[in-house]
Amino acid sequence: MPLDGITINFFAKELDKRFNGSRIEKVSQPDRFTIDLKLRSHDHSDLLRLCSNPSDPYVSVSENSLENPSVPLRFCSILRKYLSGARITEIKAVDFERIILIRLKAFNELGDQTEFSLVAEIMGRHSNLILVNKSDTIIDSMIHVDFMTSRVREVLPAHPYDLPPSQNKVLPIEFSAESNIRSLWEKNPDKFPEKVMIENITGFSPLISREIIERSGIESRAKCSSMTSSSINDLNKTLLSVINEISSGKICPTVIFSDQDRKNPKDFHALRMVSYPYTKTYNDLISAITDFYSTRELSKRLSSRKRSYIEIVERKIRNFQNLKSIHISDVEDSKEYERDRLFGDLIYANIFRIKSGDLYLEAEDFSSTEDRSVRIPLDPILSPSRNAQNYYRRFRKLKSKHDIAGRFLKQEERTIAYLETFLITIVNADNDADFEAIESEIKTVPLLSRAFENSRSSSFASRNNKRASITENSANGPRRYISTEGIEIIIGRNNIQNDKLTFKTASKTDIWMHVHNAPGTHTIIRTANGEAPSRSLEEAAKLTAWFSRKDISRDTKAIVDYCNAKYVTKQKGSEPGHVFYRNYESITVYPELPSGVTIISG
């Protein structure tokens, strides 16, 4: 859980410094477990979000408001009654526990000033939000807890509010000497040091405990009894150093990411985290926590959106692949249509040889350069002329079937290639601007519009199949980068932008890029003389491969073709993004976002 006792302790201090004296302007409850408090300070307003969801409880300052139900929920109505217009007098944590106490002053119906406390207990499945009056009596809570639910503590209206039971842990600031720390390992010889710290020191979470183990350099799976004196000394010094950071308030808010692009945050802490490869530090905890939860919420929302889009496009691809299989079978079945015409011709050429009741005709094949004969099956009931007409009729039928199936087959191959390119666009979408570009393409291309308008996830798809004009702005325009050598690199977000980049934005001497024999994005390198420095060329190729990948794998090299834009052509009436190019060269790179490239609009 990201919000451990140590982080909450420092976070509460920052919240108090920022919001002490702020007035609660609005209370809302967007879902069962979340309360939003709109706080008004002297010259600005903020949104303090309190979430008691058992699977993911948290407190943060949010940048985005959530949609609220038309009828307020029970707890929201209670908070509005007591806290509307109230002023915050104090925000504090309770002894390194995962509890934040917000003290408030408000006026009751009679105009008398009274005091309340809003308690946020951020404790996993026991999390709760509780409104308490000045005599520590519970007015109401987000989740009611009776003895049927918990035999340890009741949380019900009109009951006295008691803090959660003590776990008999020691506060971090009480470990002032190495001798106090050494006793931890001696009393727990059969346990791992990480577990010992979690069970005995208030506010310590698995995250900070693992950090201490990594900093000390000891074996993480060694029990206390098996540690050498050298390992114990190293662990003691590291733990004492961390405790000194806590006691002195030397925090370094850090967000930990699961990827090197730092787009998927997985944890955060108030203290410095040095044992994790992908981190980002902040000047204050409020900014770190706000960034963590807003980025994670955006990631969740976009991932859900992406999954629904991918499902629709993949279903459409499967439909066209099924049609393609049918037409491949039709082409295969009708490919011998010329043989039927030959049989008709040979029957007429040898009609004088055919006798009534003959089952077949042996005739020389005059269409072949070799001296060979063919056996032609005959219907003994029909005349030779009628047999020939039957073969001609079969010839016309099979030829028509072959031609029509062939045309459909080419169309389906182009459509599948286009949909695969569009699928890659969706896979690589990682922000709202990317999805705006995707939605623009959906509205513009009738094939996509029809596919998405039949889906519940597509409220934007119009029934009008006329092509809509796309107005590009800074929000949904192409991606723009500046290479380490100062050269502009432009990358299309969708197939519509790819066409515009290639045939309208690019000059004839600009360099055009595309992955070899695979669907992907179009890239333009701005040049004055039709050539680009090798480093800029490599960086652009890496970006092209990155935004053309079907997954997040970087272990496979990609071949990227490039040529001058003047050598790129498009067939009239072809799908967006489908082009032909010649006079090209190739470069092999790993898909990645080059570190030295400057992002103008990503």
N, C-alpha and C positions, 0 to 999 in steps of 0.2 A: 504494500500500500504506500503510495507516494507521501501522503501527509502523515509522517510519524511525529512523535512527541517533540523532538528537537526542532523540526521544521515548524510545527505549529507554534511553539514558544516564540520563535523569532518573527513568524508571520503575524501573530497577534500584536506584537509590539509595533510592527510597521502599520498594521490596520488602525491601531489606536492613534498613532501619530498622524495618519492621513485623515481619518474620519471622525476623530473626537470633535464634538460640536456640530457635526452634520445632522441635518434633519431628514427624517424618512418622508419622502414626498409621495411614494407609491409602493404598495405591496401587491405582488402578483404571485400566482402559483401555476406555472405552465404544465406541471405534471404532478403525479401523486407524491413524489419525494422532494421536489425542488421548490424553494422559495426565492424570489427575486426581490431585493430591497433597493429601490431607486433612492439614492442619497443625494441631497442637495447641499453643497458647500457654498462658500461665498460667491464664486464666479463660475462654477461648473457642477456637473452632476456625474455620478458614477453608479454602476450597477453591481451590488454585492450579491453574489449567488451562494445560497446555502443548500447543499444537496445531501439528503440522508439515505440515498439509495443503498441498500445493503451490499450490493455488488460493487459499488463504486462511489462511496461518499466523499465529499470534498467541500471546501470553501474557497471561493476565488472572486476576484474582481473581473467581471465579464465585459467584453466589448460589444456583444450582440445580445439583444433581447429575444426571447423565445415567444412563440405564439401561445396565447392563453385561451383556455376554454371560455365559452360564452357565459357560462354560469360558474361563479367562483366556487372552489372546493371549500370544505368545512374549515380547515385550519387557516386558509387564506382569509376567510370572513372574520375569524376570531382575531387574527393579527391586524386586519384593517380596523377593527373596532377599537383595539387597545393601542396600536402603535402608529396609526396615521398621524403625522405631524410631530411624532416624538423625536427628541434629540438624543444623540449618543453621547454618553458621559464617560464611558470607558470600554475598552476592548482588551481582554487579557486571556492568557492561557492559564490552566490550572496545573501548576507543578509538573511541567513537562508531560502531562497526560494529553491525550488527543481530545481535548475539550476546549472550546472557545466560548467565553462568557461575554456577551454584549449587554452592557448596562445602559438603560435608557430612562429619560424623564419625559413624562407626557401629562396632559390635562384630561381629567375624566369628564363625564357628562355635566357635573356640577361646576366645572371650571377649576377644581382643585388640582394642584400638581401632585402627581404620584410617580412611583418608580416601578420599573419592570426590568426583568432580565430575560434575554433570549439566549438559550444555551444550545450550542451546536456540539453534539457528541459524535465525533468522527471515529467510530470504532467498529468498522466492518459490518457484520450482520446485526450488531447491536446499536447501530447508528440511529440517531433521533434528533429532532428539533423540539425544544421544550420552552414554553412561555411560562415564566414564574413571576409572581408578584413580590413586593418588597418584604413580605414575611416568609419568603421561600415556600409558598404554596403554589402548586401547579395549577395554572389556569387551563391550559390545554397543551397537547403535544401532537406532533405529526403522526406518530405511531403510538397507539395505546398498548401498554404492556400490563397484563394482570398476572395473577399467580398461576393461571393455567399456562401462560407463556413462559414466565420466569419465576422461579421460587426465590430468587435472590433479591429482586427489587421490582416494585410496582411503579409504573409511570402512568398515572391516571389523573384526570381533573379532580381538584379539591384534596389531593393527597400531598403530603409534604415532599419537597424535592430533596433527595439525597444524592450525593455524588456516587458514581459507580464504586463497587467494593474495591478496596486497596489490594494491590497484588504483592505487597510487601517487597517492593523493589527499592533500590537505593538511588537517590538523585545523582545525576552525573557530577554536579558541583561538589558533592561530598567526598569524591575520590581526589584527595589533595596530595596523596603521596603514593609512591610506587608500592609500598608495603600493603596499602589497602587493596590495591589491584591484585597483588600476588595471591592474596587470600581467596580470590574468586576461583582461581584454577585449582588451589589446594582442596577447596570444599567440593569441587565437582570433577573428580579425576576421570570419571567414565563418560564425560560429555565432551562434545566438540566446543572449542573456544567461542565459535560464532553463536551457538545456542546458549552458552553460559552468559554472554553479554546480553542477549535478548531477554533472557529470563531474570536477570538480576539488576539491570540498569534501566531506570525509567526513561522512556522516550527512545530507546534504541530499537531500531528496526533491522530486518535482515540486510537492507541496503547498506547502512552505515557499518554494520558488523562485518559484512564481507569486505567493505572498503578498508577497514582497519586490518583485517587479515592480509589483504593484498599489499597494503603499504608496508606491513611488517616483514613480508617476504617469507612467512612460515608456511608449512604444508597445510593446506586448507582442510584436509581430511584426517589430520592427526588429532587424537584425543588429548585432553589435558595431561593425562598421566604419561603419555608417550613423548611429550615435548622435552627437548633438551634445555638445559639452563640457558644456552645462548638464544634459543627460540623464545623462551619465556621473557628474557631481558628485552629482546627486540619487540615482542608483542606488548610488553608493559610500557615501553617508551612510546610506542605508537599510540596506544590507548590513552596514555597520559597527555600526549600532544593534542589528540582530538578533544579530550576533556578541557584542556586549557583553551582551545579555540572556542568551545562552548561557553566557558566561564567568562572569557574576555569579550565575547560577542564578535569575534572575528569570522564573520560568515562570508561565504563566496557562493551565492546562489547558482546552482548548476542544473541544467536539464540534460538528461541522458537520452540519446537517440539510438535506434536500432539499425540505422543505415548511415552511410557516410555522407549522403546528401542532406542529412539532418531534416528530414521531412516527416519522420515517424517517431515522435517522442514516446518513450516507454517509462520514464521515471524522472524524479527530480529530488533535490535535497538542498537544505540551507548551507551545508558545508561543501568544501571543495571535494570533487570526485576525480581522482587521478588514475584510477585503475580501469576506467572504461574508455574505449577508443574514440567514440563519437559523442562529444559533449559541447555544450555552449554555456558560457558564464554570463551572468547579469549583474547589474549594479545593485538591484534590490530584489527581494523575494516576491513582491507584488507583481513586478514585471515578469519574472520567471514563471510564476504560477499561472498568471493570465495567459502568457504565451503558450504554456504547456497545454492548458485545457482548451484554449481557442484553436490551437493547431490540431489537437486530437479530435475535437468536435468536427472541424473542417474535414479531417482525414476520414472520419467515420461517415460523414454525410456524403462526401465524394465517392467513397468506396461503395456505399450502398447504391448510389446513383450509377456508378460505373458498372456494377454487377447487373443491374436491370437493363442497361443499354447493351451490354455484351450479350446477355441472354437473348434479347430481341434480334440482334444482328446475327448471332450464331444460328438461331432458328431459321432466319431467312436464308443464310448460306446453305444450311442443310436442305431446305426446300429446293433451292436451285441445283444443288448437287444431285438430288433425287431426279429432278427433271433432266439433268445432264446425263444421268445413267440411262434413263429411258431413251433419250435421243441417240446416245451412243449405240444402244442395242438396235434402234431403228436403222441407223446408218449401216451397222454391221449386217443386218438382215437383208438390206436392199442393195448391197454393194455389187451384186452380180446381175444388175438389171440389163447390162449390155449383152449378156449371154442370151437373154430371152429374145432380144431383137435379132441377134445372129441366128437363133433357131428359126425364127419366122422367115428370115431371108433365105436360109438354106432350104426350108420346106418349099418355098416358091421356086427356088432355083432347081430343085430336084422333084418337082411335083409330078412329072411324067413317070418317075420311077416308083411312086407310092401306089400300092394296090389296096383295094378295099379290105379292111380288117387287119392291116399291118399294125404291130405294136410299137415299132420304132423305125427310125430311118438312119442308116449309116451313110454319112455324106462327108466329103472333103471340106475341111475348114479353109475357105479361101481368104479369111481375114488374118490368118497366121502366116508368118514367113516360113514356118517349118511345114514340111509335108506330113500332115497328120489328119486323121478323120475323127469325127465326133458322132456319138450315138444320141439321137434326139427322140425322147419318148413321144408317142402319139396316142391319141384317143381313138380306138378302132371304130367307134360308133360315128365319129365326125368325119367329114370330108377333109382332104388335105388343106383346102383353102380355109376351112373353119379352124383347123388346128393351128395354122399360121396366124390367123386373126387372134386366137386365144393367147398366143405367145406375144403378139404386138400389144394386146390389151394389158397383159401382165407387165410387159416392159414399161408402158406409160405409167402404170400404177406404182411400180417399184422406183422408177426414176423420180416421179413426183415426191414419193415418200423420202427418198434419199436426199433430194434437194432441200425439201422443207426441213427435215430433221437436221441437215447440215447447217442451214441458216440459224435454226434455233440453238444448235450446239455452239456455234460461234458467239451468239448473243449471250448465252448462259455463261460461257467461259469469261467473256468480258465483264459480265455482271458479278460473277464470283470474285474475279480479280479486284473489281472496284470495292465490293463489300469487305474483302480482306484488308484492303488499304484503309477503309473507314474503320474497321475493327481495330487496327493498329493505332489509329488516331484516338480511339476511345481508351485503349490500354495505356497510352502515354499521357492521357489527360490527368493533371494533378492540381488544377486550380480552377476557379470559377471562369476565368477568361477562356480556358480551353473548352469548357462545357458550353459557354456562350457560342463559340465558334462551331462546335458540334451541332448545337440546336439550329444555328443559322443554316448549316448544310442540310439538316433534316427538313427544314421548311422549304428549302430551295429545290431539292431533288425529289421528284414525285415518287420514285421507288422507295426512298426512305420515309417520306411523309406517309405513304400508305401503310408501311410496315409499323410505324410508330403510332399512328392514329388508332390502331386496333388494340393498342396496349394501354393498360391503366396507368403506366408510368409516364405516358406522353400526353400531358395536358396541353402542350404547346403545339402539337402537330395539327395543321389545318387541313380541312377537307378540300380546300381549294388547291388544285394541283398546278396552278400557274406558278411559274418561276418568280420567286420574290427577289427583289434587289437587296443586296447585302451592303450595308453601310458600315465600313470598318472604322473603328476608333481605337483609342489607346487601350481600351479594355479587352477587345477581342481581336485586335490586329495580329499580325504574325509575330513570332518570337524574334527578338533582335539581340545580337551580341556584338561585342567588340573584341577582336582577337588580341593577343599579347603584343602584336605588332601594329595595332591600331586600325585594323581593317574590319569593316562592317560585315556581319554574317546575318542573313535573314532566313528564317525557317517557317514554313507554312504550318498552321495549326490544323487545317483540314484540306480536303481536296479542292474546294472552291478557292481557298487562298493559294493552294499550290498552282492552280491555273493562272491566277492573277499575278502571282510572283513571277512565274516563268515567262508569260507572254505580254505582260503589261508593265510590271515594275522593273524587271531586269533589262539592262541594255544588252546589245549584241555581244559586247566584249566581256560582260560579267561571266563568272564561272558558275555553272549549274551542276548540282550534285544529286545523286540518288543511289540507294543501295542496289547492288547488282542482282538482277533476276528475282526480285522480291518486292512486294508492296511496301511503300514507305513514303516519307515526306519528301518535299522538294526543298533544296537549299540553294541560296544564291550568295555568292561571295562578290562583293562590290570591288571591281578593279578598273583601272584606267586604261591599261594596255592589254587586257586579256590574260594576264598572268598574276599569280598570287605567290607570296613567299611560301616556302615549304612548311614552315611552322604553322602559318595561318591555314594552309591547305589541310594539314593534318588535324588541326583543331576543328575545322569545319566538318571534316569527314567523321570525326568522333561524335560530334553533335548530330550529324545526319544518321549515323548508325544508332545512336542512343534513342532518338525520337522515331526510329523505324523498328524498334525491337518489339517482339511479341510478348516478352516477359522481362523480368528484372535481372536476368542473368548477364554477367559481364565476362564470363569465362570463354566465350566463343568469339573468335575474330569475325569481322564482317568485311566484305569487299564492297567498296564504294566507288561507283563510276563518276567521272566528272568530264565536262567539256564546256566549251563556250555556249552561251545561251542561244546563239544563232543556229546551232546545230540541233536544237530541240524542236520537234514539230508535233502537231496534233491532228488526228483525223476528224473531219467534220462529223458532228453528231455523236462522237464518242463520249463515254462517261467522264465526269470531272476527275482530273488528276491523271488520266490515261494519256501517255505521250509516247513518241518515238524519238530516239536520239542516235547520233552517229559521231564518228571522229572522236571517240572518247578514250580516256586513259583510266586506270584503276589504281586504288590505294587500299591497303589492308590495315585495319585498325581495330582496337577494342572499343566497344560502345561505352562511352563515359562522358561526363560533363567536365571538360578540362578545367583545372584549377586556376589557370592564369587568365581565363576569359572573363570579361566584364559583362554582366547581364544588364541590358537596357530595359527589356520587357520579356520576362520569361514565362 
